[in-house]
Amino acid sequence: METKWGYRFLKNALFLKGVDNMLSTEKLANLRLQLLAEKAEVEEHLDQNDHFDFERAHSHESMGELSSYDNHPADEGTDLYEREKDNALLEHYKLQLGNIDKALEAMENGTYGKCEVCGKEIPLERLQALPNTTYCIEHSPDQVTSHERPIEEDVLNPAWGKFDMDDKNEDVAFDAEDSWQTVAGWGTSETPSDVAFSQDDYQDIYIEADENIGYVEDYENFVGNDMYGKNITIYPNPQHEQYEEALDEEGIMTSFGDLPAFEHDPYVEHDEK
């Protein structure tokens, strides 16, 4: 078979030499040897890796496991990542072998060195750098770099940064960030070394754990008034003590700064009538 193929190869090489001096018999033979060496290398690599264990029926067989029942989810995630990586590598090698066989077939048919889309000659420099190609650079199917990302990244990415709003038009709806904080309140895998500020409780070790939930200002926990907005009353409680201690520590009268001793201009506008 090899002898027959070699005869047809030499015949087509002589034909190509008569048509185009770019691909001489010697250059074509060198490219063929390069393709055969590349094919042998890929096949040897696949054999040594046992085709990335994809000859088995299930991934558990390659790990010696019977099921996922007694495995930690983190271990399962690692195994899944490795499985997906092996699958991508296997597809890459299959594509490489397919291109090599296609180029060898083009040599046998006497069409090697010409783009199968436009029929133009492929530059020798491109063939020497990529002998398994059958396309010119303008019509190469690999010239477009995909920027598509896995859909799982939209779920795995943190909720912060998805809602770009200024303080003036801030949305108060229950969004993805609030959902994460609610779930994180039950505990996370974070440790005290993973947060910027120390926390007294492990249940508070997550991003913005000190954010007010259910109210805006701290004093809403201990200040009240009647239904007409009058008779403002302070109700002493632990939140009130913490608020006063924070003000004393900062040396200010209110959370938004000091007030003048005699305030003449009100902070809100009143109708003179």
N, C-alpha and C positions, 0 to 999 in steps of 0.2 A: 504493500500500500504506500509506504514511504517512498519507494523507488518510483512508483507511478506518479505520485504527487510531485516528486522532485523533477521528473521529466516534464510534467505540465508546467511546473514553476519556471524551469529554464526556458521553455518555449514561450511562455507569456512574458518572461523577462526580456527575451530577445525582441518580442513584439513591442514592448514598451520602450526599449532602447531605440527602435526604429522610429517610434512616434515622438518620443520626448527624450532629450539627452539628460534631463534633470535626474531621472532615476536610472542609473546605469545598472547593469547586471550585478556588479559588485556591491553597490549600495543597496539594491533590493535584497540581495542575499544576506547582507549584514542586518538589515531591518528584520528579515524573517528569523534569523538566529536570535535576535534580541527579543522578538515576540515569543519564540519557543522557550527561551530562558525565563522570561517573565511568567509565562504560563506554568512552567514547571515549579517555579518558586511559589506561586500562589497555591497550586495544588498541594505542594509539600507542606505549606503553612496550614492549610485546612486539615490535612491528615494529622499533623502533629497536635492540633487543637481539637481533634475529633469533631470537626465541623461545629465547634463551640457548643457541643452537647445537644445540638438541635436534632440529632438522629434519634433521641429518646422521645418517649411519648409525652412526658410531663417534666417540668423544670424540677420538681421534687426529686425525681430520679437522679438527676445530676448532683443533688445535694445530699442524697441519702436519707431524705425525709419522707415520711408516709403522708403527712398532711400539714396544714398550717395551724392546726388547733392549739398545739402546745408551744408555738413560737411567739416571741415578742413582736409586736407590730413594727418596731424599729428594725429588727432583723429581717422581717418580711419586706420592708421598704428597701433595705439594702440589696436583698436578693433580687427584687423586682428591677431596681436600677441596673444591676449587673446584667440581668437577663436582657433588658432593653438595649444596653450597650453592645452585648454580644450579637443581638439580632441586627443592629445597625452595621456592625463589622461584617457579619455574614452577607448581608445584602450588598455591601461595598465590594467584597471579593467576588460575589456572583456576577455583579455588573462588570467588574474588571475582566473576568473570564469570558463573559459574553462578548465584550468588545475585542478581545484578543482573537477569539474564534471568528468573529466577523471580519477582522482585518486579514486573517489568514485565508479566509474564503475569498475575499476580494483579490488577494494575490493570485489565488488559483484561477479566478475568473478573468484576470487581467485588467481589473478595474481599480486596483490599489493605487493610491496617490491622487485620486480625483474625488472631489466632494460629491457625496451621493444625493445632495439636494440641488446644487446649482451646476455640478459637473465641472467646475473650475479646478485647476491644479492646486493641490495642497503644497505649500512651500516645503522644501526639504528640511529646513530648520525645524519646522513644526513636527514633521514625521520623525525626525531624529529624537526630538524631545518627548514626543508622545506617539510612538509607532502604532498603537492600537486604535488611533483615531481614523475615522472615515469621513470626517467633516472638516471643512475649512473653518477658520476661526469665526467668520461671520455667521455661520449656520450651526455652530456647536450647540448642542442642547444643554451643555454645562456652563454656558457663559453667564447665565442669570443666577445670581445669588439670592436664595429665598430668605426673606426676613420674617416669615411666619413663625410664630412661637407656639408651643403647646398650649392648649386651652386651659390646662391645669394651672398654669402660672397665674391666671386671673384669680384663682381661688387661693393659691398658696401665698401670693403677695400680701403684705400687710394692708389693712384698710386705710391707713394714713396716706394722704397724698392723692387719693382718688377724688376727693371732693374739694376742689379749689374754690373757696369762698372767702370773701373779705369779712372783716368783723361787722361791718355795717349791715350786710345782708346775710348773716350767718343763719343757716338752716337749723332748726331745733328738732327736726324729725329724728326718729330712731333709725339710725343708719348702720352701715357695716361696722363702723368703729364702736358704736354703742353695743352692738351684738358681741363683738370680740371682748369688750370689757366685762360684759355680763358673764360670759363663759369663763374668762380668765379669773374672775372673782372666786371661782370654785377651786382654783389652784392651777399652776402651770409647772413646767419642768425647769423654770428659771431658778437660779440660786442667788444669794445676796451679792455675789461677785458680778452678776450679769446686769445689775441695775445701777443707775448713776447715784441714787441717794439711798441711804440705809432705811430699812423698813422694820417696824416692830413685829409684824406678823407675816408669816410666809404666804398667807392668802393675799397680801398686798404687793407681792413681788411680780408686778407686770407694769407695762407702760401706762403712765398717767393713772396710777392706782389712787392717787390723792385727789383726783378730779371730783368735784361736787356732783352728786347724783340725786336728782329730784329737786334741786334748788340751785340758784345761781350764786348768791352771796352767802358767806358764812353766817352773817347775823340773822338770816332768815330762820335759823334753828332756834333762836331764843328771843326774837323781837316779834311782838304781835300788836294788833290794834283792833278796834271795833269795826262794825260793818260800814261805818261812815269814814274810816281812815283816821279816826282820832283816838285819844286815850292810848297813846303808844306806851307799851309796857315791856319791861325786860324780865324774862323768865330765866332765872339762874339755872344752869345745867352744865354738864361737862363741856359742851361745845362753846358755851359762853366763857368759861374759864380758859379754854385753849385760845379763844379769840383775843381775850384781854392779855394773855401772856405773850402772844405773837406781836401785839401792838407795843407792849412794854419793851420787848426785846429789840424792836426796830426803832423805838423812841418816837412814835408818831401817834396822832390822836385817832385817825381813821385809816381804813385800808386804802383810801385814795388820797392820803396826805393830811397835813395839819390844816385846821380852820383858824382864821384870824380871831383874836380875842373878842372883837366886836364886829360881827358880820352885818353889813348893811345891805349888800347886794345879794338877793336870793339866788339860789342855784337854778330855780325854775321861774318861768315868767308867769305872773299873775295878771289877770284882767283887772285894770284899775276901777272898772265899774263895780 
